[in-house]
Amino acid sequence: MNILVLGGSGGIGHAMVNKLRETYPEATIHATYKHHQPDTGRGDGVIWHRLDITLEEEIKQLSQNIPQLDWLINCIGMLHTEDKGPEKSVQALDGDFFLHNIKLNTLPSIMLAKHFEPTLKRSTSARFAVISAKVGSISDNRLGGWYSYRASKAALNMFLKTLSIEWQRTMKHCVVLALHPGTTDTRLSKPFQQNVPKEKLFTPKYVAQCLVSIIANATPAQTGTFLAYDGIELPW
Ligand SMILES: NC(=O)c1ccc[n+]([C@@H]2O[C@H](COP(=O)([O-])OP(=O)(O)OC[C@H]3O[C@@H](n4cnc5c(N)ncnc54)[C@H](OP(=O)(O)O)[C@@H]3O)[C@@H](O)[C@H]2O)c1
């Protein structure tokens, strides 16, 4: 089995890489990082690739460097930058910040599907799984706020649903999933953890265990669904 984890240097992504290594020691695991290649020790069996996901040419190059692939798991995303966080009001909206959210939360999965489609087509057990977020659910939105992040994840969800419909026709064996990890203790959620009850703030290790199990057990009948870490189907 050949697996690619995009964002293998992130909080959730790195835990996913570790869980996959443990569960599938025979698998070839590729993982990407942008800034720092995680130190997982020598001979860890992980093939690391440096990737800037905002550059389509680099995604295309990566797809050409990985000739065989069964599972693609995208864990890249952003919620805040060094000087800007999610908006509390419409007055806080900033076009560049909105577009930055789209560039990291929406466009990557679109470009990954475009460039890895031929490779995934050759697999008999293909999975295209993306870490989305429950706040991207339109029907579940009761609190408001976080305009750019919500919109970028809602657009991601629409893309994944649409992709699942096309691939149901052209890649019957492939399962497309949008996954919600729950609030997880990573760099991304750090500034927003103060009001999260202790038992609702998950470790990346726990989340990776839940998500790997969902991906492994998913059937083609589940393609185009939005699933939480506990396997519950979420409304779009
Ligand atoms: N944590 C939560 O509570 C939570 C809740 C709901 C959904 N999510 C979603 O889960 C996913 C993973 O989040 P996380 O909490 O693990 O975040 P994280 O620890 O901040 O990891 C983000 C990852 O994205 C990569 N990345 C950022 N910019 C990139 C670029 N231009 N090119 C390539 N890679 C880039 C980072 O690489 P480097 O480290 O190498 O820069 C890192 O691997 C995100 O989609 C997030 O929206 C998280």
The ligand as an SDF file (V2000), in Angstrom:
LIG
                    3D

 48 52  0  0  0  0  0  0  0  0999 V2000
   -6.5940   21.6410   15.3550 N   0  0  0  0  0  0  0  0  0  0  0  0
   -7.9180   21.7100   15.3670 C   0  0  0  0  0  0  0  0  0  0  0  0
   -8.5520   21.8990   16.4290 O   0  0  0  0  0  0  0  0  0  0  0  0
   -8.6940   21.5500   14.0970 C   0  0  0  0  0  0  0  0  0  0  0  0
  -10.1050   21.5400   14.1660 C   0  0  0  0  0  0  0  0  0  0  0  0
  -10.8390   21.3910   12.9890 C   0  0  0  0  0  0  0  0  0  0  0  0
  -10.1700   21.2380   11.7870 C   0  0  0  0  0  0  0  0  0  0  0  0
   -8.7970   21.2730   11.7400 N   0  0  0  0  0  0  0  0  0  0  0  0
   -8.1450   21.1500   10.4260 C   0  0  0  0  0  0  0  0  0  0  0  0
   -7.1560   20.1400   10.5000 O   0  0  0  0  0  0  0  0  0  0  0  0
   -6.1180   20.4110    9.5420 C   0  0  0  0  0  0  0  0  0  0  0  0
   -4.7550   20.2560   10.2380 C   0  0  0  0  0  0  0  0  0  0  0  0
   -4.6700   21.2400   11.2570 O   0  0  0  0  0  0  0  0  0  0  0  0
   -3.5750   21.2050   12.4290 P   0  0  0  0  0  0  0  0  0  0  0  0
   -4.3250   21.5700   13.6480 O   0  0  0  0  0  0  0  0  0  0  0  0
   -2.7960   19.9570   12.3780 O   0  0  0  0  0  0  0  0  0  0  0  0
   -2.6690   22.4700   12.0030 O   0  0  0  0  0  0  0  0  0  0  0  0
   -1.0910   22.7170   12.0860 P   0  0  0  0  0  0  0  0  0  0  0  0
   -0.4840   21.9710   13.2040 O   0  0  0  0  0  0  0  0  0  0  0  0
   -0.9400   24.1990   12.0570 O   0  0  0  0  0  0  0  0  0  0  0  0
   -0.5440   22.0960   10.6990 O   0  0  0  0  0  0  0  0  0  0  0  0
   -0.7160   22.7630    9.4830 C   0  0  0  0  0  0  0  0  0  0  0  0
    0.0360   22.0140    8.3890 C   0  0  0  0  0  0  0  0  0  0  0  0
   -0.1280   22.7460    7.1510 O   0  0  0  0  0  0  0  0  0  0  0  0
    1.1640   22.8600    6.5270 C   0  0  0  0  0  0  0  0  0  0  0  0
    1.2300   24.0510    5.6690 N   0  0  0  0  0  0  0  0  0  0  0  0
    0.9040   25.3200    5.9800 C   0  0  0  0  0  0  0  0  0  0  0  0
    1.1250   26.1320    4.9120 N   0  0  0  0  0  0  0  0  0  0  0  0
    1.5820   25.3310    3.9180 C   0  0  0  0  0  0  0  0  0  0  0  0
    1.9830   25.5560    2.5740 C   0  0  0  0  0  0  0  0  0  0  0  0
    1.9460   26.7860    2.0050 N   0  0  0  0  0  0  0  0  0  0  0  0
    2.3980   24.5000    1.8290 N   0  0  0  0  0  0  0  0  0  0  0  0
    2.4450   23.2570    2.3670 C   0  0  0  0  0  0  0  0  0  0  0  0
    2.0870   22.9760    3.6310 N   0  0  0  0  0  0  0  0  0  0  0  0
    1.6560   24.0070    4.3940 C   0  0  0  0  0  0  0  0  0  0  0  0
    2.1390   22.9740    7.6930 C   0  0  0  0  0  0  0  0  0  0  0  0
    3.4560   22.6960    7.2490 O   0  0  0  0  0  0  0  0  0  0  0  0
    4.7640   23.2950    8.0600 P   0  0  0  0  0  0  0  0  0  0  0  0
    4.5220   22.9900    9.5130 O   0  0  0  0  0  0  0  0  0  0  0  0
    5.9170   22.5410    7.4990 O   0  0  0  0  0  0  0  0  0  0  0  0
    4.7790   24.7540    7.7710 O   0  0  0  0  0  0  0  0  0  0  0  0
    1.5560   21.9040    8.6280 C   0  0  0  0  0  0  0  0  0  0  0  0
    2.0130   20.6340    8.1990 O   0  0  0  0  0  0  0  0  0  0  0  0
   -6.4200   21.8170    8.9900 C   0  0  0  0  0  0  0  0  0  0  0  0
   -7.0560   21.6940    7.7490 O   0  0  0  0  0  0  0  0  0  0  0  0
   -7.3910   22.4000   10.0110 C   0  0  0  0  0  0  0  0  0  0  0  0
   -8.2550   23.3560    9.4340 O   0  0  0  0  0  0  0  0  0  0  0  0
   -8.0550   21.4130   12.8690 C   0  0  0  0  0  0  0  0  0  0  0  0
  1  2  1  0
  2  3  2  0
  2  4  1  0
  4  5  1  0
  4 48  2  0
  5  6  2  0
  6  7  1  0
  7  8  2  0
  8  9  1  0
  8 48  1  0
  9 10  1  0
  9 46  1  0
 10 11  1  0
 11 12  1  0
 11 44  1  0
 12 13  1  0
 13 14  1  0
 14 15  2  0
 14 16  1  0
 14 17  1  0
 17 18  1  0
 18 19  2  0
 18 20  1  0
 18 21  1  0
 21 22  1  0
 22 23  1  0
 23 24  1  0
 23 42  1  0
 24 25  1  0
 25 26  1  0
 25 36  1  0
 26 27  1  0
 26 35  1  0
 27 28  2  0
 28 29  1  0
 29 30  1  0
 29 35  2  0
 30 31  1  0
 30 32  2  0
 32 33  1  0
 33 34  2  0
 34 35  1  0
 36 37  1  0
 36 42  1  0
 37 38  1  0
 38 39  2  0
 38 40  1  0
 38 41  1  0
 42 43  1  0
 44 45  1  0
 44 46  1  0
 46 47  1  0
M  CHG  2   8   1  16  -1
M  END
$$$$
